[in-house]
Amino acid sequence: MKTPTAKSRTISFHVSNKVKKKFPPNVIRNQKYNLITFFPLVFYEQFHVFINLYFLLVSLSQLIPPLKIGYLFTYFGPLAFVLAVTMGKEAYDDWKRFKRDQENNSQKYQILTRDGIKNVPSSKLRVGDFVKIYKDQRVPADVILLRTTEASGACFIRTDQLDGETDWKLRLAVPYCQKLHSDDNLLSIDAEIYADPPIKDIHNFIGNFSRQLPGNVVPQTEPLNVENTLWMNTVLASGTAIGFVIYTGKDTRAVMNTSHPETKTGLLDIEINNLSKVIKVEEFSK
């Protein structure tokens, strides 16, 4: 499944800030509500349950003098209590999601620039950045692995937060970049990376690394596959790596495979709701 704006991309190692801003910001947001949608959505989720809607209608009927048969608080009190407890629980759960998102978005990472190494929060990373990732650090975006501290150019990652698998996965750096004398040399080579449109499939990737050599009309190209990638929310398990950001925010595999939080309804609740409808229909039909 592609995002609505999904397109293949070719990102230069010297990409401008103007081009970087065309891609989604690297912000994680798993909240279910915002200040505007909280009350409408909570009320909808509560009153689409038949028994709650029934008691609401019964309570409202007590506002009509000919239908009034008791004190108003005996009708609105229990209903208000149930709504208050539910809203409190939903607000607390969404607050915890907000704090987790805030923690991830504010986590600091080092990026390589012509002015030296800079520390930036995860939310400020952009497509085309060179990000340095240390052992046991979460990968903040979808990146191409350019270099590692291992001479072989290999590293291992943990993917349990992405696919639930606990075994470590082997990843390989781009051969040409691994052979460079230092990380800073990445900033001086005339190269670019082609990446296919963002998709949900975490096991496939098609791309290539191209570099232009002086005097050559045709650039030298090396193919890239999923073994050259580090997806967001995986964790570097060995060494230190330099990655080139290719997908951020909603274009990342992790976000595309994350479902929007929903209120869970058990089979028993569904059965009770259906039986309530049947019982009330029979009562009204008598």
LODO-787835 format. One record per residue: x, y, z of N, C-alpha, C in turn; residue in three letters. Coordinates in steps of 0.001 Angstrom, whole numbers, plus 500000, padded with zeros to 6 digits. Example, Ala and Ser with C-alpha at 12.3 -4.5 7.8 and 13.67 -1.06 7.14 Angstrom:
<nodes>
513190494310507800512300495500507800513200496700507800ALA 512850497750507080513670498940507140512900500030507870SER 
</nodes>
This chain:
<nodes>
500838498805500000500000500000500000500873501245500000MET 500673502132499063501452503352498965500680504502499600LYS 501441505502500051500805506689500580500258507499499412THR 499297508438499667498704509199498580499713509967497750PRO 500821510391498362501824511163497637503054510309497332THR 502900508979497367504053508099497206504643508219495809ALA 505920508514495758506651508575494501508062508059494751LYS 508655507518493688510062507163493805510856508455493957SER 512036508345494499512821509549494766514297509306494514ARG 514967510319494020516409510306493864516975511437494698THR 517732511073495727518204512054496704519718512203496581ILE 520146513427496290521565513718496188522197513812497570SER 523480513501497648524216513655498895524374515137499265PHE 524061516031498313524143517475498555522776518119498343HIS 521742517423498770520377517891498572520152519206499322VAL 519385520099498702519124521410499298518010521327500336SER 517961522319501208516901522375502217515530522521501579ASN 515478523174500427514200523347499734513622522002499323LYS 514476521113498844514027519777498443513651518960499674VAL 514429519086500737514142518329501966512751518631502499LYS 512321519889502377511035520305502924509852519751502138LYS 510107519166500966509024518582500175508534517256500762LYS 509346516669501620509007515364502185508389515530503573PHE 507629514533504033506933514657505320507913514857506473PRO 507525515627507495508373515769508687508473514439509420PRO 509552514257510138509791512978510814509162512988512212ASN 507857513160512237507129513255513504506282512002513696VAL 506392511390514869505571510231515226504353510716515998ILE 503174510305515560501946510686516274500995509494516318ARG 500848508920517500499964507771517679498733508105518512ASN 498499509396518738497346509789519543496043509497518807GLN 495046509163519588493722508852519040492868510101518903LYS 493094511081519778492263512281519801493135513530519760TYR 492466514675519508493051515979519774492017516801520523ASN 492323518051520814491426518871521631490058519063520977LEU 490014519022519650488758519249518940487935517976518841ILE 488597516849518610487868515601518334487566514774519573THR 488143515134520731487996514276521909486536514037522283PHE 485793515105522557484414514939523009483509514324521941PHE 483551514796520682482688514164519665482945512673519486PRO 484221512265519463484532510853519240484162509985520440LEU 484416510496521650484059509716522841482546509545522925VAL 481803510629522668480343510528522705479829509562521645PHE 480420509621520448479988508719519383480245507267519771TYR 481451506994520307481788505621520670480892505090521780GLU 480444505973522672479581505530523760478139505338523306GLN 477645506249522493476225506207522151475914505407520888PHE 476947504865520252476632503915519184476392502519519790HIS 476656502408521108476240501221521862474764501408522201VAL 473926500470521811472480500646521885471990500935523293PHE 472484500208524289471962500357525651472259501748526192ILE 473425502312525844473743503675526279472831504689525592ASN 472610504477524296471710505371523561470291505295524114LEU 469858504101524486468512503913525047468355504698526353TYR 469342504584527238469245505301528510469350506811528311PHE 470073507241527301470124508677527006468751509181526580LEU 468099508433525703466765508838525240465750508821526380LEU 465848507810527251464948507755528405465181508952529320VAL 466455509297529534466771510446530388466249511740529789SER 466432511896528482465953513117527818464433513208527854LEU 463774512060527848462302512075527888461779512659529199SER 462609512626530246462187513163531529462175514687531556GLN 462709515294530510462648516745530392461281517204529887LEU 460485516263529396459132516566528925458164516321530083ILE 457503517355530599456660517227531811455649516084531771PRO 454898515865530664453918514760530684454553513374530837PRO 455864513240530481456532511937530548457363511753531814LEU 457463512803532596458323512760533783457721511858534853LYS 458514510902535342458011509969536358458952509859537560ILE 459975510697537614460916510622538733461855511813538732GLY 462802511782539678463789512859539756464788512739538604TYR 465186513896538062466088513888536912467435513239537236LEU 467930513465538472469275512956538779469315511427538804PHE 468159510789539021468147509322539011468322508761537613THR 468109509600536601468306509178535217469657509657534680TYR 469935510957534893471165511513534337472388511174535192PHE 472193510924536475473324510628537351474127509410536931GLY 473513508223536812474266507037536391474891507175535010PRO 474138507803534091474667507973532732475882508893532741LEU 475789509986533512476917510919533604478127510253534252ALA 477879509394535238478981508697535910479718507783534929PHE 478964507011534154479570506101533179480376506897532156VAL 479822508006531665480532508833530684481796509438531278LEU 481718509878532521482876510495533164484016509493533320ALA 483674508281533769484704507248533933485333506899532584VAL 484490506732531566484991506388530232485880507487529667THR 485435508740529794486225509860529277487542509985530022MET 487523509740531326488760509791532090489753508740531638GLY 489261507526531399490133506443530943490692506745529552LYS 489834507221528634490288507539527279491312508669527295GLU 491064509675528132492000510804528220493345510344528770ALA 493320509466529780494569508971530375495357508133529373TYR 494671507242528656495346506407527656495954507256526553ASP 495234508292526118495751509149525049496910510007525548ASP 496872510373526817497979511129527403499252510277527411TRP 499114509003527725500283508121527715500833507988526296LYS 499949507904525294500419507865523899501170509155523554ARG 500642510280524007501275511574523744502674511626524358PHE 502821511135525588504120511168526253505125510254525555LYS 504650509072525077505547508177524339505985508835523032ARG 505046509462522335505390510146521087506374511282521348ASP 506114512015522408506985513140522750508398512666523063GLN 508495511544523764509812510985524093510562510573522829GLU 509861509903521904510506509477520660510881510674519782ASN 509996511652519689510244512807518816511358513708519333ASN 511594513681520644512612514564521227513958513880521426SER 514033512584521130515297511865521299516363512462520375GLN 517538512722520928518596513403520188519408512431519325LYS 519778512922518131520634512165517213521694513093516639TYR 522803512492516234523876513261515616523776513167514097GLN 523899514317513427523935514323511970525245514960511507ILE 525725514459510375526954515002509797526606516161508871LEU 527268517295509055527082518458508182528447519027507823THR 528461519941506883529721520590506500530274521448507632ARG 529412521796508577529839522586509732530183521719510932ASP 530262520411510711530577519496511792529357518704512237GLY 529506518011513341528425517178513878527443518053514660ILE 526158517853514382525111518581515093524171517598515777LYS 523688517990516932522688517201517648521306517767517352ASN 520424516921516861519067517362516540518073516338517082VAL 516874516775517431515846515810517855515367514987516669PRO 514850513824516945514368512933515888513359513620514969SER 512502514472515534511455515133514739512015516121513723SER 513273516526513884513884517495512971514715516832511868LYS 514815515516511882515540514831510811514772514975509499LEU 515518515138508409514904515298507100515517514312506110ARG 514781514057505045515315513234503959516600513880503444VAL 517663513075503282518944513589502822519934513854503932GLY 519545513666505178520469513853506302521344512612506487ASP 522572512843506941523471511754507335523373511606508850PHE 522777510543509310522549510379510742523459509296511303VAL 524009509574512476524907508636513143524119507885514213LYS 524176506565514164523391505730515073524348504845515864ILE 524185504858517183525062504099518059524404502788518495TYR 525223501905519023524733500608519491523614500798520524LYS 522573499988520399521393500003521273520548501257521115ASP 520777502006520050519976503198519788518902502885518751GLN 517715503453518966516608503251518029516893503978516722ARG 516597503329515605516745503974514295515592504952514131VAL 515859506248513904514812507268513960514023507464512668PRO 514505506910511551513831507054510262514276505893509381ALA 513696505785508201514158504754507267515416505269506570ASP 516511504527506717517798504993506192518480503902505382VAL 519378504352504511520297503457503810521588503398504616ILE 522046502200504901523273502024505683524479502316504789LEU 525215503381505108526380503774504307527688503226504863LEU 527852503346506190529102502922506800528834502355508193ARG 529712501446508635529685500962510010531106500965510555THR 531230500782511860532567500720512460533216499357512249THR 532460498393511744533033497084511424533742497163510072GLU 534940496610509984535712496672508742534980496002507583ALA 534183494995507886533455494271506836532252495051506309SER 531868496101507022530696496863506613529385496245507055GLY 529455495250507935528245494573508397527843495067509785ALA 526572494945510084526080495216511426524807494397511639CYS 524389494315512869523167493586513187522144494539513802PHE 520869494249513524519798495048514101518765494138514762ILE 518055494696515750516933493996516379515642494580515803ARG 514760493717515356513544494172514679512265493812515428THR 512385493427516699511198492959517428510123494023517552ASP 510500495316517556509502496386517636508818496636516301GLN 509346496031515245508776496239513915507994495036513420LEU 508579493832513563507913492637513037507689491559514092ASP 508088491810515347507864490851516410508882489729516468GLY 509843489698515556510853488639515542512020489032516446GLU 512488488076517235513535488368518215514953488097517703THR 515078487395516593516423487111516079516995488361515418ASP 518304488511515486518975489670514911519075489526513390TRP 519012490641512700519100490661511235520434491287510811LYS 521046490692509792522300491213509259522014492322508248LEU 522753493415508353522647494512507396524041494863506882ARG 524104495286505618525379495546504952525453496987504463LEU 526601497604504667526809498977504220527052499019502714ALA 526823500180502122527129500379500707528643500207500526VAL 529096499278499677530533498963499586531429500172499351PRO 531062501042498423531928502189498129532061503096499347TYR 530965503384500022530994504274501186531782503659502345CYS 531699502338502483532419501668503557533931501781503362GLN 534370501869502129535805501926501825536400503316502004LYS 535555504340502205536069505698502399536899505766503677LEU 537845506709503728538758506802504867538057507266506141HIS 537061508122506002536383508638507192534944508982506863SER 534158509190507902532754509558507709532621510895506990ASP 533538511809507246533465513143506640533588513091505124ASP 534225512051504588534361511937503131533008511787502440ASN 531987511362503187530652511229502603530125512571502103LEU 530567513648502744530065514974502414530706515554501160LEU 531767514919500683532496515479499537532324514691498252SER 531716513496498316531566512704497092530309513141496331ILE 530378513028495028529248513386494162528415512125493941ASP 527432511940494781526659510700494728525188510997495009ALA 524359510012494694522925510113494973522361508713495150GLU 521214508653495793520541507371496039519141507424495463ILE 518818506408494682517453506252494172516717505269495081TYR 515487505619495459514667504741496297513280504615495682ALA 512739503403495702511404503191495148510359503857496043ASP 509121503981495587508081504626496402507910503918497739PRO 507571504655498784507374504030500102506203503054500097PRO 506445501867500643505419500830500720505441500216502118ILE 504416499414502442504323498801503765505254497611503934LYS 505620496956502842506395495719502903507783495978503476ASP 508053495426504659509343495649505309510425494697504809ILE 510046493736503981511005492729503523511508493002502109HIS 511068494082501501511495494387500140511873495852499996ASN 512890496076499194513308497437498858514086497389497555PHE 513820498356496679514537498471495410515128499871495327ILE 516420499927495106517085501219494976518465501042494392GLY 519177502142494256520571502054493818521361503257494311ASN 522662503051494392523601504092494787524421504460493557PHE 524416505726493184525141506180491986526157507242492375SER 527339507162491782528354508191492015528962508613490695ARG 529181509897490576529735510473489360531243510646489521GLN 531989510017488622533440510145488660533895511188487644LEU 534953511941487978535465512952487039535832512334485689PRO 535349512938484627535667512465483280534735511391482760GLY 533876510858483605532920509831483185531551510447482936ASN 530980510125481807529650510641481484528580509832482213VAL 528776508519482245527803507625482881528235507352484317VAL 527368507592485296527742507343486696527866505853486989PRO 528699505520487940528811504136488393527695503850489395GLN 527032502726489200525835502422489987525982501086490701THR 525559501071491956525517499839492736524076499594493173GLU 523540498398492960522157498123493377522038498044494898PRO 520876498428495396520586498358496825519352497493497042LEU 519337496763498146518153495985498501517890496129499994ASN 516999495316500515516593495478501912517744495242502887VAL 518790494506502468519936494282503347520762495540503556GLU 520528496552502752521248497817502897520446498859503664ASN 519308498450504237518427499408504894518367499196506404THR 518027500266507097517677500217508516516329500915508633LEU 515290500156508979513955500744509071513737501404510432TRP 512902502410510446512551503093511702512053502096512750MET 512417502351514003512020501571515180512752500241515315ASN 513667499942514383514594498856514657515699499413515556THR 516490498537516139517532498963517078518869498404516623VAL 519864499266516550521200498828516160521793497979517278LEU 522158496737516953522612495790517970524124495674518042ALA 524837496210517056526297496103517081526926497299516378SER 528049497745516942528817498810516319528107500152516265GLY 528657501025515402528096502354515130527898502481513621THR 526812503109513217526483503165511794526197504598511353ALA 526454504845510080526061506100509435524986505765508412ILE 523838506398508532522735506141507614522332507387506855GLY 521826507186505652521348508282504807519823508205504792PHE 519166509226505303517711509204505462517019509259504100VAL 516127508271503850515391508256502584513879508393502767ILE 513366507941503918511934508089504200511766508631505622TYR 510842509552505775510567510123507093509068510110507370THR 508724510208508655507325510359509047506392509312508488GLY 505319509766507853504277508866507356504747507997506198LYS 505912508290505621506445507465504531507255506279505030ASP 507518506205506323508342505115506854507537503824506956THR 508249502704506896507589501394507011506872501264508347ARG 507506501718509419506928501549510753505578502255510872ALA 505498503501510388504251504257510478503184503650509572VAL 503565503219508381502599502655507445502035501332507951MET 502773500649508828502288499376509371501656499535510753ASN 501532500769511213500908501027512509499443501376512298THR 498567500625512919497135500897512798496732501993513777SER 495714502763513394495228503841514244494572503245515487HIS 494848503827516674494247503284517900492721503259517821PRO 492136502154518199490684502020518189490213501464519524GLU 488969501760519837488380501209521051488077499732520838THR 488599498896521720488403497455521576487030497055522112LYS 486333496261521324485026495764521721485051494244521697THR 484793493612522850484819492160522939483588491530522322GLY 483685490238522038482550489513521460481364489508522421LEU 481644489435523726480563489454524703479815490781524663LEU 480571491881524541479932493201524466479052493313523226ASP 479531492754522118478750492800520877477459491994521024ILE 477566490832521652476381489993521855475369490676522774GLU 475857491283523855474966491992524774474278493149524064ILE 475021493868523235474444494992522489473347494508521546ASN 473595493398520852472590492859519924471361492344520665ASN 471575491653521802470452491148522591469615492294523156LEU 470282493392523530469555494553524046468611495112522990SER 469074495150521755468224495634520664466997494736520497LYS 467230493423520545466129492476520361465105492623521485VAL 465596492726522722464686492822523868463854494098523795ILE 464461495208523463463722496469523412462747496492522263LYS 463109495896521134462191495839520006460960495012520378VAL 461191493899521100460054493068521528459156493807522520GLU 459797494621523414459009495377524375458118496403523686GLU 458700497097522690457934498123521992456861497530521101PHE 457054496298520657456081495672519760454871495120520496SER 454953495019521819453840494477522586452763495552522790LYS 
</nodes>
